[in-house]
Amino acid sequence: MRAVGNWVLIKQEETTTASGLRISSLNIGEIISGETHEFNIGDRVYFNTRNAITIEDYMLVTIHDIFLVIE
């Protein structure tokens, strides 16, 4: 899968609790695909889910809905 235009494909982060419960973080993830000069593939980002489209384990968001890069 590859994002095109103003869209960025993001893999949502998952954490596992001590009891084995898997929790998906709603607005933190890693950029998997997208053509943009502001972000790089592999960057961890906070993003807005307002206009996001869910595709399997991924979120498709516009570049304008990314708040910040986690370094």
PDB file of N, CA, C, O and CB in Angstrom:
ATOM      1  N   MET A   1       0.836  -1.166   0.000  1.00  0.00           N
ATOM      2  CA  MET A   1       0.000   0.000   0.000  1.00  0.00           C
ATOM      3  C   MET A   1       0.891   1.242   0.000  1.00  0.00           C
ATOM      4  O   MET A   1       1.948   1.261   0.631  1.00  0.00           O
ATOM      5  CB  MET A   1      -0.957  -0.009   1.211  1.00  0.00           C
ATOM      6  N   ARG A   2       0.455   2.267  -0.708  1.00  0.00           N
ATOM      7  CA  ARG A   2       1.242   3.492  -0.807  1.00  0.00           C
ATOM      8  C   ARG A   2       0.291   4.682  -0.807  1.00  0.00           C
ATOM      9  O   ARG A   2      -0.696   4.694  -1.543  1.00  0.00           O
ATOM     10  CB  ARG A   2       2.136   3.489  -2.087  1.00  0.00           C
ATOM     11  N   ALA A   3       0.590   5.681   0.018  1.00  0.00           N
ATOM     12  CA  ALA A   3      -0.224   6.895   0.079  1.00  0.00           C
ATOM     13  C   ALA A   3       0.151   7.813  -1.070  1.00  0.00           C
ATOM     14  O   ALA A   3       1.311   7.853  -1.480  1.00  0.00           O
ATOM     15  CB  ALA A   3      -0.045   7.621   1.435  1.00  0.00           C
ATOM     16  N   VAL A   4      -0.821   8.553  -1.594  1.00  0.00           N
ATOM     17  CA  VAL A   4      -0.576   9.500  -2.680  1.00  0.00           C
ATOM     18  C   VAL A   4      -1.202  10.853  -2.337  1.00  0.00           C
ATOM     19  O   VAL A   4      -2.059  10.951  -1.458  1.00  0.00           O
ATOM     20  CB  VAL A   4      -1.144   8.960  -4.022  1.00  0.00           C
ATOM     21  N   GLY A   5      -0.760  11.889  -3.045  1.00  0.00           N
ATOM     22  CA  GLY A   5      -1.312  13.224  -2.835  1.00  0.00           C
ATOM     23  C   GLY A   5      -0.979  13.766  -1.457  1.00  0.00           C
ATOM     24  O   GLY A   5       0.152  13.634  -0.990  1.00  0.00           O
ATOM     25  N   ASN A   6      -1.954  14.370  -0.811  1.00  0.00           N
ATOM     26  CA  ASN A   6      -1.778  14.965   0.523  1.00  0.00           C
ATOM     27  C   ASN A   6      -2.014  13.971   1.652  1.00  0.00           C
ATOM     28  O   ASN A   6      -2.168  14.374   2.805  1.00  0.00           O
ATOM     29  CB  ASN A   6      -2.714  16.139   0.690  1.00  0.00           C
ATOM     30  N   TRP A   7      -2.044  12.700   1.343  1.00  0.00           N
ATOM     31  CA  TRP A   7      -2.332  11.679   2.343  1.00  0.00           C
ATOM     32  C   TRP A   7      -1.055  11.010   2.837  1.00  0.00           C
ATOM     33  O   TRP A   7      -0.076  10.884   2.101  1.00  0.00           O
ATOM     34  CB  TRP A   7      -3.282  10.634   1.773  1.00  0.00           C
ATOM     35  N   VAL A   8      -1.085  10.583   4.101  1.00  0.00           N
ATOM     36  CA  VAL A   8       0.021   9.867   4.731  1.00  0.00           C
ATOM     37  C   VAL A   8      -0.538   8.608   5.366  1.00  0.00           C
ATOM     38  O   VAL A   8      -1.556   8.658   6.057  1.00  0.00           O
ATOM     39  CB  VAL A   8       0.754  10.756   5.791  1.00  0.00           C
ATOM     40  N   LEU A   9       0.120   7.477   5.138  1.00  0.00           N
ATOM     41  CA  LEU A   9      -0.294   6.205   5.717  1.00  0.00           C
ATOM     42  C   LEU A   9       0.482   5.990   7.016  1.00  0.00           C
ATOM     43  O   LEU A   9       1.713   6.029   7.028  1.00  0.00           O
ATOM     44  CB  LEU A   9      -0.059   5.024   4.717  1.00  0.00           C
ATOM     45  N   ILE A  10      -0.246   5.763   8.100  1.00  0.00           N
ATOM     46  CA  ILE A  10       0.359   5.657   9.430  1.00  0.00           C
ATOM     47  C   ILE A  10      -0.005   4.322  10.064  1.00  0.00           C
ATOM     48  O   ILE A  10      -1.167   3.918  10.049  1.00  0.00           O
ATOM     49  CB  ILE A  10      -0.096   6.825  10.335  1.00  0.00           C
ATOM     50  N   LYS A  11       0.986   3.639  10.621  1.00  0.00           N
ATOM     51  CA  LYS A  11       0.768   2.409  11.398  1.00  0.00           C
ATOM     52  C   LYS A  11       0.593   2.821  12.844  1.00  0.00           C
ATOM     53  O   LYS A  11       1.505   3.390  13.443  1.00  0.00           O
ATOM     54  CB  LYS A  11       1.962   1.383  11.236  1.00  0.00           C
ATOM     55  N   GLN A  12      -0.573   2.539  13.415  1.00  0.00           N
ATOM     56  CA  GLN A  12      -0.837   2.911  14.800  1.00  0.00           C
ATOM     57  C   GLN A  12       0.024   2.105  15.751  1.00  0.00           C
ATOM     58  O   GLN A  12       0.288   0.925  15.520  1.00  0.00           O
ATOM     59  CB  GLN A  12      -2.309   2.717  15.136  1.00  0.00           C
ATOM     60  N   GLU A  13       0.466   2.757  16.836  1.00  0.00           N
ATOM     61  CA  GLU A  13       1.259   2.066  17.854  1.00  0.00           C
ATOM     62  C   GLU A  13       0.363   1.208  18.727  1.00  0.00           C
ATOM     63  O   GLU A  13      -0.776   1.569  19.021  1.00  0.00           O
ATOM     64  CB  GLU A  13       2.035   3.072  18.717  1.00  0.00           C
ATOM     65  N   GLU A  14       0.893   0.073  19.132  1.00  0.00           N
ATOM     66  CA  GLU A  14       0.206  -0.798  20.074  1.00  0.00           C
ATOM     67  C   GLU A  14       1.118  -1.058  21.257  1.00  0.00           C
ATOM     68  O   GLU A  14       2.325  -1.235  21.096  1.00  0.00           O
ATOM     69  CB  GLU A  14      -0.218  -2.126  19.402  1.00  0.00           C
ATOM     70  N   THR A  15       0.539  -1.079  22.437  1.00  0.00           N
ATOM     71  CA  THR A  15       1.290  -1.431  23.634  1.00  0.00           C
ATOM     72  C   THR A  15       0.613  -2.617  24.290  1.00  0.00           C
ATOM     73  O   THR A  15      -0.594  -2.811  24.149  1.00  0.00           O
ATOM     74  CB  THR A  15       1.391  -0.231  24.618  1.00  0.00           C
ATOM     75  N   THR A  16       1.394  -3.409  25.006  1.00  0.00           N
ATOM     76  CA  THR A  16       0.863  -4.561  25.715  1.00  0.00           C
ATOM     77  C   THR A  16       1.053  -4.343  27.209  1.00  0.00           C
ATOM     78  O   THR A  16       2.162  -4.077  27.672  1.00  0.00           O
ATOM     79  CB  THR A  16       1.551  -5.873  25.250  1.00  0.00           C
ATOM     80  N   THR A  17      -0.040  -4.459  27.958  1.00  0.00           N
ATOM     81  CA  THR A  17       0.029  -4.279  29.400  1.00  0.00           C
ATOM     82  C   THR A  17       0.641  -5.517  30.051  1.00  0.00           C
ATOM     83  O   THR A  17       0.850  -6.534  29.390  1.00  0.00           O
ATOM     84  CB  THR A  17      -1.371  -3.996  29.981  1.00  0.00           C
ATOM     85  N   ALA A  18       0.922  -5.426  31.327  1.00  0.00           N
ATOM     86  CA  ALA A  18       1.512  -6.547  32.067  1.00  0.00           C
ATOM     87  C   ALA A  18       0.596  -7.771  32.049  1.00  0.00           C
ATOM     88  O   ALA A  18       1.073  -8.905  32.101  1.00  0.00           O
ATOM     89  CB  ALA A  18       1.802  -6.133  33.518  1.00  0.00           C
ATOM     90  N   SER A  19      -0.714  -7.545  31.974  1.00  0.00           N
ATOM     91  CA  SER A  19      -1.655  -8.661  31.954  1.00  0.00           C
ATOM     92  C   SER A  19      -1.865  -9.240  30.563  1.00  0.00           C
ATOM     93  O   SER A  19      -2.611 -10.206  30.398  1.00  0.00           O
ATOM     94  CB  SER A  19      -2.975  -8.221  32.513  1.00  0.00           C
ATOM     95  N   GLY A  20      -1.202  -8.647  29.544  1.00  0.00           N
ATOM     96  CA  GLY A  20      -1.294  -9.171  28.194  1.00  0.00           C
ATOM     97  C   GLY A  20      -2.320  -8.483  27.320  1.00  0.00           C
ATOM     98  O   GLY A  20      -2.533  -8.902  26.182  1.00  0.00           O
ATOM     99  N   LEU A  21      -2.963  -7.438  27.820  1.00  0.00           N
ATOM    100  CA  LEU A  21      -3.961  -6.702  27.057  1.00  0.00           C
ATOM    101  C   LEU A  21      -3.267  -5.795  26.049  1.00  0.00           C
ATOM    102  O   LEU A  21      -2.402  -5.003  26.423  1.00  0.00           O
ATOM    103  CB  LEU A  21      -4.873  -5.880  27.995  1.00  0.00           C
ATOM    104  N   ARG A  22      -3.639  -5.900  24.771  1.00  0.00           N
ATOM    105  CA  ARG A  22      -3.052  -5.059  23.729  1.00  0.00           C
ATOM    106  C   ARG A  22      -3.910  -3.820  23.536  1.00  0.00           C
ATOM    107  O   ARG A  22      -5.113  -3.915  23.292  1.00  0.00           O
ATOM    108  CB  ARG A  22      -2.913  -5.837  22.397  1.00  0.00           C
ATOM    109  N   ILE A  23      -3.280  -2.657  23.648  1.00  0.00           N
ATOM    110  CA  ILE A  23      -3.983  -1.388  23.527  1.00  0.00           C
ATOM    111  C   ILE A  23      -3.411  -0.619  22.348  1.00  0.00           C
ATOM    112  O   ILE A  23      -2.199  -0.428  22.246  1.00  0.00           O
ATOM    113  CB  ILE A  23      -3.873  -0.560  24.833  1.00  0.00           C
ATOM    114  N   SER A  24      -4.294  -0.180  21.459  1.00  0.00           N
ATOM    115  CA  SER A  24      -3.873   0.606  20.305  1.00  0.00           C
ATOM    116  C   SER A  24      -3.988   2.080  20.654  1.00  0.00           C
ATOM    117  O   SER A  24      -5.046   2.550  21.072  1.00  0.00           O
ATOM    118  CB  SER A  24      -4.723   0.264  19.048  1.00  0.00           C
ATOM    119  N   SER A  25      -2.899   2.799  20.478  1.00  0.00           N
ATOM    120  CA  SER A  25      -2.901   4.234  20.730  1.00  0.00           C
ATOM    121  C   SER A  25      -3.686   4.903  19.612  1.00  0.00           C
ATOM    122  O   SER A  25      -3.415   4.653  18.437  1.00  0.00           O
ATOM    123  CB  SER A  25      -1.445   4.804  20.821  1.00  0.00           C
ATOM    124  N   LEU A  26      -4.649   5.744  19.952  1.00  0.00           N
ATOM    125  CA  LEU A  26      -5.537   6.296  18.948  1.00  0.00           C
ATOM    126  C   LEU A  26      -4.898   7.334  18.047  1.00  0.00           C
ATOM    127  O   LEU A  26      -5.283   7.450  16.884  1.00  0.00           O
ATOM    128  CB  LEU A  26      -6.704   6.889  19.609  1.00  0.00           C
ATOM    129  N   ASN A  27      -3.931   8.095  18.547  1.00  0.00           N
ATOM    130  CA  ASN A  27      -3.402   9.171  17.716  1.00  0.00           C
ATOM    131  C   ASN A  27      -1.877   9.255  17.702  1.00  0.00           C
ATOM    132  O   ASN A  27      -1.320  10.329  17.475  1.00  0.00           O
ATOM    133  CB  ASN A  27      -3.957  10.470  18.183  1.00  0.00           C
ATOM    134  N   ILE A  28      -1.204   8.142  17.939  1.00  0.00           N
ATOM    135  CA  ILE A  28       0.256   8.082  17.828  1.00  0.00           C
ATOM    136  C   ILE A  28       0.591   6.945  16.878  1.00  0.00           C
ATOM    137  O   ILE A  28       0.024   5.856  16.972  1.00  0.00           O
ATOM    138  CB  ILE A  28       0.944   7.876  19.235  1.00  0.00           C
ATOM    139  N   GLY A  29       1.515   7.204  15.963  1.00  0.00           N
ATOM    140  CA  GLY A  29       1.888   6.143  15.037  1.00  0.00           C
ATOM    141  C   GLY A  29       3.136   6.479  14.252  1.00  0.00           C
ATOM    142  O   GLY A  29       3.748   7.532  14.433  1.00  0.00           O
ATOM    143  N   GLU A  30       3.499   5.559  13.376  1.00  0.00           N
ATOM    144  CA  GLU A  30       4.703   5.689  12.557  1.00  0.00           C
ATOM    145  C   GLU A  30       4.300   5.842  11.095  1.00  0.00           C
ATOM    146  O   GLU A  30       3.455   5.097  10.598  1.00  0.00           O
ATOM    147  CB  GLU A  30       5.642   4.463  12.744  1.00  0.00           C
ATOM    148  N   ILE A  31       4.903   6.805  10.409  1.00  0.00           N
ATOM    149  CA  ILE A  31       4.598   7.028   9.003  1.00  0.00           C
ATOM    150  C   ILE A  31       5.175   5.880   8.175  1.00  0.00           C
ATOM    151  O   ILE A  31       6.368   5.586   8.248  1.00  0.00           O
ATOM    152  CB  ILE A  31       5.162   8.395   8.523  1.00  0.00           C
ATOM    153  N   ILE A  32       4.322   5.247   7.399  1.00  0.00           N
ATOM    154  CA  ILE A  32       4.708   4.121   6.562  1.00  0.00           C
ATOM    155  C   ILE A  32       4.889   4.573   5.110  1.00  0.00           C
ATOM    156  O   ILE A  32       5.785   4.092   4.417  1.00  0.00           O
ATOM    157  CB  ILE A  32       3.656   3.000   6.652  1.00  0.00           C
ATOM    158  N   SER A  33       4.044   5.491   4.654  1.00  0.00           N
ATOM    159  CA  SER A  33       4.098   5.936   3.268  1.00  0.00           C
ATOM    160  C   SER A  33       3.527   7.341   3.152  1.00  0.00           C
ATOM    161  O   SER A  33       2.608   7.709   3.884  1.00  0.00           O
ATOM    162  CB  SER A  33       3.333   4.966   2.351  1.00  0.00           C
ATOM    163  N   GLY A  34       4.069   8.112   2.242  1.00  0.00           N
ATOM    164  CA  GLY A  34       3.561   9.454   1.982  1.00  0.00           C
ATOM    165  C   GLY A  34       4.637  10.317   1.372  1.00  0.00           C
ATOM    166  O   GLY A  34       5.802  10.243   1.765  1.00  0.00           O
ATOM    167  N   GLU A  35       4.253  11.133   0.414  1.00  0.00           N
ATOM    168  CA  GLU A  35       5.207  12.007  -0.251  1.00  0.00           C
ATOM    169  C   GLU A  35       5.067  13.410   0.322  1.00  0.00           C
ATOM    170  O   GLU A  35       4.169  14.159  -0.066  1.00  0.00           O
ATOM    171  CB  GLU A  35       4.990  12.009  -1.789  1.00  0.00           C
ATOM    172  N   THR A  36       5.948  13.762   1.237  1.00  0.00           N
ATOM    173  CA  THR A  36       5.903  15.079   1.859  1.00  0.00           C
ATOM    174  C   THR A  36       7.313  15.518   2.208  1.00  0.00           C
ATOM    175  O   THR A  36       8.187  14.682   2.441  1.00  0.00           O
ATOM    176  CB  THR A  36       5.007  15.070   3.116  1.00  0.00           C
ATOM    177  N   HIS A  37       7.538  16.811   2.245  1.00  0.00           N
ATOM    178  CA  HIS A  37       8.853  17.349   2.579  1.00  0.00           C
ATOM    179  C   HIS A  37       8.990  17.598   4.077  1.00  0.00           C
ATOM    180  O   HIS A  37      10.099  17.798   4.572  1.00  0.00           O
ATOM    181  CB  HIS A  37       9.105  18.642   1.811  1.00  0.00           C
ATOM    182  N   GLU A  38       7.877  17.587   4.799  1.00  0.00           N
ATOM    183  CA  GLU A  38       7.899  17.909   6.220  1.00  0.00           C
ATOM    184  C   GLU A  38       8.149  16.699   7.109  1.00  0.00           C
ATOM    185  O   GLU A  38       8.659  16.840   8.221  1.00  0.00           O
ATOM    186  CB  GLU A  38       6.608  18.550   6.608  1.00  0.00           C
ATOM    187  N   PHE A  39       7.795  15.521   6.632  1.00  0.00           N
ATOM    188  CA  PHE A  39       7.895  14.307   7.425  1.00  0.00           C
ATOM    189  C   PHE A  39       8.647  13.252   6.630  1.00  0.00           C
ATOM    190  O   PHE A  39       8.670  13.289   5.400  1.00  0.00           O
ATOM    191  CB  PHE A  39       6.496  13.793   7.834  1.00  0.00           C
ATOM    192  N   ASN A  40       9.257  12.321   7.332  1.00  0.00           N
ATOM    193  CA  ASN A  40       9.981  11.225   6.690  1.00  0.00           C
ATOM    194  C   ASN A  40       9.331   9.896   7.039  1.00  0.00           C
ATOM    195  O   ASN A  40       8.686   9.766   8.079  1.00  0.00           O
ATOM    196  CB  ASN A  40      11.465  11.226   7.111  1.00  0.00           C
ATOM    197  N   ILE A  41       9.502   8.920   6.176  1.00  0.00           N
ATOM    198  CA  ILE A  41       9.019   7.573   6.478  1.00  0.00           C
ATOM    199  C   ILE A  41       9.780   7.069   7.697  1.00  0.00           C
ATOM    200  O   ILE A  41      11.005   7.178   7.759  1.00  0.00           O
ATOM    201  CB  ILE A  41       9.200   6.604   5.251  1.00  0.00           C
ATOM    202  N   GLY A  42       9.066   6.527   8.650  1.00  0.00           N
ATOM    203  CA  GLY A  42       9.669   6.043   9.887  1.00  0.00           C
ATOM    204  C   GLY A  42       9.516   7.014  11.050  1.00  0.00           C
ATOM    205  O   GLY A  42       9.768   6.638  12.195  1.00  0.00           O
ATOM    206  N   ASP A  43       9.108   8.255  10.785  1.00  0.00           N
ATOM    207  CA  ASP A  43       8.884   9.221  11.864  1.00  0.00           C
ATOM    208  C   ASP A  43       7.691   8.805  12.707  1.00  0.00           C
ATOM    209  O   ASP A  43       6.669   8.368  12.178  1.00  0.00           O
ATOM    210  CB  ASP A  43       8.666  10.636  11.296  1.00  0.00           C
ATOM    211  N   ARG A  44       7.825   8.943  14.024  1.00  0.00           N
ATOM    212  CA  ARG A  44       6.696   8.743  14.941  1.00  0.00           C
ATOM    213  C   ARG A  44       6.001  10.086  15.082  1.00  0.00           C
ATOM    214  O   ARG A  44       6.656  11.103  15.309  1.00  0.00           O
ATOM    215  CB  ARG A  44       7.163   8.181  16.350  1.00  0.00           C
ATOM    216  N   VAL A  45       4.677  10.099  14.950  1.00  0.00           N
ATOM    217  CA  VAL A  45       3.926  11.357  14.943  1.00  0.00           C
ATOM    218  C   VAL A  45       2.665  11.262  15.791  1.00  0.00           C
ATOM    219  O   VAL A  45       2.122  10.181  16.017  1.00  0.00           O
ATOM    220  CB  VAL A  45       3.559  11.746  13.514  1.00  0.00           C
ATOM    221  N   TYR A  46       2.214  12.435  16.257  1.00  0.00           N
ATOM    222  CA  TYR A  46       0.874  12.597  16.809  1.00  0.00           C
ATOM    223  C   TYR A  46       0.021  13.122  15.674  1.00  0.00           C
ATOM    224  O   TYR A  46       0.451  14.012  14.940  1.00  0.00           O
ATOM    225  CB  TYR A  46       0.850  13.567  18.066  1.00  0.00           C
ATOM    226  N   PHE A  47      -1.186  12.584  15.514  1.00  0.00           N
ATOM    227  CA  PHE A  47      -2.053  13.020  14.422  1.00  0.00           C
ATOM    228  C   PHE A  47      -3.494  13.123  14.885  1.00  0.00           C
ATOM    229  O   PHE A  47      -3.883  12.531  15.892  1.00  0.00           O
ATOM    230  CB  PHE A  47      -1.950  12.061  13.238  1.00  0.00           C
ATOM    231  N   ASN A  48      -4.278  13.880  14.140  1.00  0.00           N
ATOM    232  CA  ASN A  48      -5.690  14.072  14.425  1.00  0.00           C
ATOM    233  C   ASN A  48      -6.484  13.001  13.692  1.00  0.00           C
ATOM    234  O   ASN A  48      -6.274  12.784  12.499  1.00  0.00           O
ATOM    235  CB  ASN A  48      -6.159  15.494  14.013  1.00  0.00           C
ATOM    236  N   THR A  49      -7.382  12.339  14.382  1.00  0.00           N
ATOM    237  CA  THR A  49      -8.175  11.271  13.776  1.00  0.00           C
ATOM    238  C   THR A  49      -9.502  11.779  13.212  1.00  0.00           C
ATOM    239  O   THR A  49     -10.326  10.986  12.757  1.00  0.00           O
ATOM    240  CB  THR A  49      -8.439  10.182  14.798  1.00  0.00           C
ATOM    241  N   ARG A  50      -9.711  13.091  13.240  1.00  0.00           N
ATOM    242  CA  ARG A  50     -10.972  13.687  12.790  1.00  0.00           C
ATOM    243  C   ARG A  50     -11.338  13.254  11.367  1.00  0.00           C
ATOM    244  O   ARG A  50     -12.467  12.822  11.133  1.00  0.00           O
ATOM    245  CB  ARG A  50     -10.881  15.209  12.858  1.00  0.00           C
ATOM    246  N   ASN A  51     -10.427  13.358  10.436  1.00  0.00           N
ATOM    247  CA  ASN A  51     -10.691  13.006   9.034  1.00  0.00           C
ATOM    248  C   ASN A  51      -9.987  11.725   8.609  1.00  0.00           C
ATOM    249  O   ASN A  51      -9.886  11.439   7.416  1.00  0.00           O
ATOM    250  CB  ASN A  51     -10.262  14.139   8.126  1.00  0.00           C
ATOM    251  N   ALA A  52      -9.505  10.960   9.566  1.00  0.00           N
ATOM    252  CA  ALA A  52      -8.733   9.750   9.256  1.00  0.00           C
ATOM    253  C   ALA A  52      -9.630   8.644   8.705  1.00  0.00           C
ATOM    254  O   ALA A  52     -10.806   8.533   9.052  1.00  0.00           O
ATOM    255  CB  ALA A  52      -7.999   9.249  10.509  1.00  0.00           C
ATOM    256  N   ILE A  53      -9.037   7.840   7.841  1.00  0.00           N
ATOM    257  CA  ILE A  53      -9.707   6.671   7.283  1.00  0.00           C
ATOM    258  C   ILE A  53      -8.950   5.443   7.772  1.00  0.00           C
ATOM    259  O   ILE A  53      -7.731   5.361   7.617  1.00  0.00           O
ATOM    260  CB  ILE A  53      -9.765   6.726   5.706  1.00  0.00           C
ATOM    261  N   THR A  54      -9.661   4.494   8.359  1.00  0.00           N
ATOM    262  CA  THR A  54      -9.039   3.279   8.881  1.00  0.00           C
ATOM    263  C   THR A  54      -9.011   2.207   7.795  1.00  0.00           C
ATOM    264  O   THR A  54     -10.033   1.893   7.185  1.00  0.00           O
ATOM    265  CB  THR A  54      -9.798   2.765  10.134  1.00  0.00           C
ATOM    266  N   ILE A  55      -7.819   1.652   7.564  1.00  0.00           N
ATOM    267  CA  ILE A  55      -7.641   0.563   6.605  1.00  0.00           C
ATOM    268  C   ILE A  55      -6.813  -0.509   7.307  1.00  0.00           C
ATOM    269  O   ILE A  55      -5.606  -0.349   7.492  1.00  0.00           O
ATOM    270  CB  ILE A  55      -6.942   1.060   5.265  1.00  0.00           C
ATOM    271  N   GLU A  56      -7.465  -1.602   7.696  1.00  0.00           N
ATOM    272  CA  GLU A  56      -6.841  -2.686   8.450  1.00  0.00           C
ATOM    273  C   GLU A  56      -6.160  -2.123   9.698  1.00  0.00           C
ATOM    274  O   GLU A  56      -6.841  -1.536  10.539  1.00  0.00           O
ATOM    275  CB  GLU A  56      -5.818  -3.452   7.567  1.00  0.00           C
ATOM    276  N   ASP A  57      -4.840  -2.279   9.850  1.00  0.00           N
ATOM    277  CA  ASP A  57      -4.117  -1.774  11.025  1.00  0.00           C
ATOM    278  C   ASP A  57      -3.542  -0.384  10.791  1.00  0.00           C
ATOM    279  O   ASP A  57      -2.747   0.096  11.600  1.00  0.00           O
ATOM    280  CB  ASP A  57      -2.996  -2.732  11.403  1.00  0.00           C
ATOM    281  N   TYR A  58      -3.923   0.260   9.717  1.00  0.00           N
ATOM    282  CA  TYR A  58      -3.343   1.539   9.339  1.00  0.00           C
ATOM    283  C   TYR A  58      -4.377   2.653   9.388  1.00  0.00           C
ATOM    284  O   TYR A  58      -5.583   2.412   9.353  1.00  0.00           O
ATOM    285  CB  TYR A  58      -2.737   1.451   7.950  1.00  0.00           C
ATOM    286  N   MET A  59      -3.867   3.892   9.471  1.00  0.00           N
ATOM    287  CA  MET A  59      -4.716   5.078   9.393  1.00  0.00           C
ATOM    288  C   MET A  59      -4.225   5.911   8.226  1.00  0.00           C
ATOM    289  O   MET A  59      -3.020   6.100   8.062  1.00  0.00           O
ATOM    290  CB  MET A  59      -4.695   5.902  10.732  1.00  0.00           C
ATOM    291  N   LEU A  60      -5.129   6.402   7.424  1.00  0.00           N
ATOM    292  CA  LEU A  60      -4.813   7.283   6.317  1.00  0.00           C
ATOM    293  C   LEU A  60      -5.260   8.678   6.731  1.00  0.00           C
ATOM    294  O   LEU A  60      -6.453   8.921   6.915  1.00  0.00           O
ATOM    295  CB  LEU A  60      -5.506   6.816   4.976  1.00  0.00           C
ATOM    296  N   VAL A  61      -4.308   9.598   6.880  1.00  0.00           N
ATOM    297  CA  VAL A  61      -4.616  10.963   7.310  1.00  0.00           C
ATOM    298  C   VAL A  61      -3.981  11.957   6.337  1.00  0.00           C
ATOM    299  O   VAL A  61      -3.025  11.628   5.634  1.00  0.00           O
ATOM    300  CB  VAL A  61      -4.112  11.217   8.764  1.00  0.00           C
ATOM    301  N   THR A  62      -4.524  13.177   6.306  1.00  0.00           N
ATOM    302  CA  THR A  62      -3.925  14.210   5.470  1.00  0.00           C
ATOM    303  C   THR A  62      -2.707  14.779   6.195  1.00  0.00           C
ATOM    304  O   THR A  62      -2.613  14.693   7.420  1.00  0.00           O
ATOM    305  CB  THR A  62      -4.957  15.335   5.136  1.00  0.00           C
ATOM    306  N   ILE A  63      -1.781  15.357   5.440  1.00  0.00           N
ATOM    307  CA  ILE A  63      -0.582  15.920   6.068  1.00  0.00           C
ATOM    308  C   ILE A  63      -0.938  17.082   6.984  1.00  0.00           C
ATOM    309  O   ILE A  63      -0.167  17.412   7.886  1.00  0.00           O
ATOM    310  CB  ILE A  63       0.414  16.382   5.000  1.00  0.00           C
ATOM    311  N   HIS A  64      -2.094  17.710   6.770  1.00  0.00           N
ATOM    312  CA  HIS A  64      -2.522  18.826   7.603  1.00  0.00           C
ATOM    313  C   HIS A  64      -3.034  18.365   8.966  1.00  0.00           C
ATOM    314  O   HIS A  64      -3.186  19.177   9.879  1.00  0.00           O
ATOM    315  CB  HIS A  64      -3.598  19.618   6.892  1.00  0.00           C
ATOM    316  N   ASP A  65      -3.302  17.063   9.108  1.00  0.00           N
ATOM    317  CA  ASP A  65      -3.796  16.523  10.379  1.00  0.00           C
ATOM    318  C   ASP A  65      -2.688  15.941  11.241  1.00  0.00           C
ATOM    319  O   ASP A  65      -2.977  15.308  12.256  1.00  0.00           O
ATOM    320  CB  ASP A  65      -4.836  15.461  10.117  1.00  0.00           C
ATOM    321  N   ILE A  66      -1.428  16.137  10.868  1.00  0.00           N
ATOM    322  CA  ILE A  66      -0.302  15.702  11.698  1.00  0.00           C
ATOM    323  C   ILE A  66       0.128  16.874  12.557  1.00  0.00           C
ATOM    324  O   ILE A  66       0.460  17.942  12.043  1.00  0.00           O
ATOM    325  CB  ILE A  66       0.889  15.178  10.827  1.00  0.00           C
ATOM    326  N   PHE A  67       0.123  16.671  13.887  1.00  0.00           N
ATOM    327  CA  PHE A  67       0.428  17.738  14.828  1.00  0.00           C
ATOM    328  C   PHE A  67       1.925  17.930  15.037  1.00  0.00           C
ATOM    329  O   PHE A  67       2.428  19.051  14.954  1.00  0.00           O
ATOM    330  CB  PHE A  67      -0.232  17.457  16.146  1.00  0.00           C
ATOM    331  N   LEU A  68       2.641  16.832  15.309  1.00  0.00           N
ATOM    332  CA  LEU A  68       4.057  16.961  15.603  1.00  0.00           C
ATOM    333  C   LEU A  68       4.772  15.645  15.407  1.00  0.00           C
ATOM    334  O   LEU A  68       4.162  14.576  15.394  1.00  0.00           O
ATOM    335  CB  LEU A  68       4.264  17.461  17.016  1.00  0.00           C
ATOM    336  N   VAL A  69       6.100  15.749  15.252  1.00  0.00           N
ATOM    337  CA  VAL A  69       6.965  14.580  15.107  1.00  0.00           C
ATOM    338  C   VAL A  69       7.616  14.309  16.441  1.00  0.00           C
ATOM    339  O   VAL A  69       8.161  15.223  17.060  1.00  0.00           O
ATOM    340  CB  VAL A  69       8.035  14.790  13.997  1.00  0.00           C
ATOM    341  N   ILE A  70       7.572  13.066  16.898  1.00  0.00           N
ATOM    342  CA  ILE A  70       8.205  12.666  18.154  1.00  0.00           C
ATOM    343  C   ILE A  70       9.658  12.304  17.864  1.00  0.00           C
ATOM    344  O   ILE A  70       9.924  11.413  17.057  1.00  0.00           O
ATOM    345  CB  ILE A  70       7.445  11.465  18.819  1.00  0.00           C
ATOM    346  N   GLU A  71      10.589  12.979  18.507  1.00  0.00           N
ATOM    347  CA  GLU A  71      12.016  12.712  18.262  1.00  0.00           C
ATOM    348  C   GLU A  71      12.667  12.076  19.455  1.00  0.00           C
ATOM    349  O   GLU A  71      13.862  11.783  19.424  1.00  0.00           O
ATOM    350  CB  GLU A  71      12.752  13.989  17.905  1.00  0.00           C
TER     351      GLU A  71
END
